[in-house]
Amino acid sequence: MGRRRNGLPINGWINLDKPAGMTSAACVNAVRRATGAAKLGHAGTLDPSATGILPIALGEATKTMPYVIDSSKRYTFTVNWGTRTETDDADGDVVETSDARPDRAAIEAALPAFVGAIAQVPPAYSAIKIDGERAYAKARAGEDLNLEARTVDIMGFDLIETIDASRARFAVRSGKGAYMRALARDLAAALGTAGHLSDLRRVAVGPFAESASISLEMLEELGHSAARSPILLPIETALDGIPALALSDREAERLRNGQAVPVLRPQDRERIATVGDDSIVLALDAAKPVALARVDGIQIRPVRVLNL
């Protein structure tokens, strides 16, 4: 996430369709140049070779980024049977080969074992930190890495098509922190062969969908006018599913000043009782977001004040 001195105070989200060949950080810089925004960040890194949804937060929307990063994601990708690479994708050198080619029935039979809470070892060439250094930096330096398995949530893993004997196309819905390259690698191993991922595309991140995305080329054409166009989505787009609580002007001012606000209206008390103590709500003043607040008994306390 970066802030540019003297930039424009633009607040909201841009649902960017990342092109292949660019890092996520380079995309953020391109959006900064196009819009002139003072502060930006992206919600979830995509590999340079991958394409698809990269939500970009501008201004006060950066305060809501964790809710997008933690949301579910949808991907499509191809698994190439017969070769495993050092990076688990098409960019790395081949480190293992196999003549085995699984058929459709074998693939479909193997998929259920990869759905649910599964243990996954991240790729060696990943952004995982080891002793303060990125794993990919250590891997490039020739270090022999022994990464620990992590539990990730795979909500769906479906075979779209078998392209030919050596390639199959898949769709995945996953939670935070799951690596599609590792999923491709491990599926191939379970099928008694080697494999690597290619053509990775992220088609959704939480409420940000492919159908409503904008290309970088179109964004650059809009330039500074993007901040006044419908492509700049409201901050609350990222908060889909978080209960909203309407406040009076006086209550909103207290919350903006960092003070707790007692919830007095019976209907509002019923609502916060439903979401439960310690839950997060979006406080609104005349439909304008004021803050993310935490429920504390019969009052709410500001967690992130939105300076809009």
Secondary structure in CASP SS format (residue, H / E / C, confidence):
PFRMAT SS
TARGET T0000
AUTHOR 0000-0000-0000
METHOD secondary structure of the structure
MODEL  1
M C 1.00
G E 1.00
R E 1.00
R C 1.00
R C 1.00
N C 1.00
G C 1.00
L E 1.00
P C 1.00
I C 1.00
N C 1.00
G E 1.00
W E 1.00
I E 1.00
N E 1.00
L E 1.00
D E 1.00
K E 1.00
P C 1.00
A C 1.00
G C 1.00
M C 1.00
T C 1.00
S H 1.00
A H 1.00
A H 1.00
C H 1.00
V H 1.00
N H 1.00
A H 1.00
V H 1.00
R H 1.00
R H 1.00
A H 1.00
T H 1.00
G C 1.00
A E 1.00
A C 1.00
K E 1.00
L E 1.00
G E 1.00
H E 1.00
A C 1.00
G C 1.00
T C 1.00
L C 1.00
D C 1.00
P C 1.00
S C 1.00
A C 1.00
T E 1.00
G E 1.00
I E 1.00
L E 1.00
P E 1.00
I E 1.00
A E 1.00
L E 1.00
G H 1.00
E H 1.00
A H 1.00
T H 1.00
K H 1.00
T H 1.00
M H 1.00
P H 1.00
Y H 1.00
V H 1.00
I H 1.00
D C 1.00
S C 1.00
S C 1.00
K E 1.00
R E 1.00
Y E 1.00
T E 1.00
F E 1.00
T E 1.00
V E 1.00
N E 1.00
W E 1.00
G C 1.00
T E 1.00
R E 1.00
T E 1.00
E C 1.00
T C 1.00
D C 1.00
D E 1.00
A C 1.00
D C 1.00
G C 1.00
D C 1.00
V E 1.00
V E 1.00
E E 1.00
T E 1.00
S C 1.00
D C 1.00
A C 1.00
R C 1.00
P C 1.00
D C 1.00
R H 1.00
A H 1.00
A H 1.00
I H 1.00
E H 1.00
A H 1.00
A H 1.00
L H 1.00
P H 1.00
A H 1.00
F H 1.00
V C 1.00
G E 1.00
A E 1.00
I E 1.00
A E 1.00
Q E 1.00
V C 1.00
P C 1.00
P C 1.00
A C 1.00
Y C 1.00
S C 1.00
A C 1.00
I C 1.00
K E 1.00
I E 1.00
D C 1.00
G C 1.00
E E 1.00
R E 1.00
A H 1.00
Y H 1.00
A H 1.00
K H 1.00
A H 1.00
R H 1.00
A C 1.00
G C 1.00
E C 1.00
D C 1.00
L C 1.00
N C 1.00
L C 1.00
E C 1.00
A C 1.00
R E 1.00
T E 1.00
V E 1.00
D E 1.00
I E 1.00
M E 1.00
G E 1.00
F E 1.00
D E 1.00
L E 1.00
I E 1.00
E E 1.00
T E 1.00
I E 1.00
D E 1.00
A C 1.00
S C 1.00
R E 1.00
A E 1.00
R E 1.00
F E 1.00
A E 1.00
V E 1.00
R E 1.00
S E 1.00
G C 1.00
K C 1.00
G C 1.00
A C 1.00
Y C 1.00
M H 1.00
R H 1.00
A H 1.00
L H 1.00
A H 1.00
R H 1.00
D H 1.00
L H 1.00
A H 1.00
A H 1.00
A H 1.00
L C 1.00
G C 1.00
T C 1.00
A C 1.00
G E 1.00
H E 1.00
L E 1.00
S E 1.00
D E 1.00
L E 1.00
R E 1.00
R E 1.00
V E 1.00
A E 1.00
V E 1.00
G C 1.00
P C 1.00
F E 1.00
A E 1.00
E H 1.00
S H 1.00
A H 1.00
S C 1.00
I E 1.00
S E 1.00
L H 1.00
E H 1.00
M H 1.00
L H 1.00
E H 1.00
E H 1.00
L H 1.00
G H 1.00
H H 1.00
S H 1.00
A H 1.00
A H 1.00
R H 1.00
S C 1.00
P C 1.00
I C 1.00
L E 1.00
L E 1.00
P C 1.00
I H 1.00
E H 1.00
T H 1.00
A H 1.00
L H 1.00
D C 1.00
G C 1.00
I C 1.00
P C 1.00
A E 1.00
L E 1.00
A E 1.00
L E 1.00
S C 1.00
D H 1.00
R H 1.00
E H 1.00
A H 1.00
E H 1.00
R H 1.00
L H 1.00
R H 1.00
N C 1.00
G C 1.00
Q C 1.00
A C 1.00
V E 1.00
P E 1.00
V C 1.00
L C 1.00
R C 1.00
P H 1.00
Q H 1.00
D H 1.00
R H 1.00
E H 1.00
R H 1.00
I H 1.00
A H 1.00
T H 1.00
V H 1.00
G C 1.00
D C 1.00
D C 1.00
S C 1.00
I E 1.00
V E 1.00
L E 1.00
A E 1.00
L E 1.00
D E 1.00
A C 1.00
A C 1.00
K E 1.00
P E 1.00
V E 1.00
A E 1.00
L E 1.00
A E 1.00
R E 1.00
V E 1.00
D E 1.00
G C 1.00
I C 1.00
Q E 1.00
I E 1.00
R E 1.00
P E 1.00
V E 1.00
R E 1.00
V E 1.00
L C 1.00
N C 1.00
L C 1.00
END
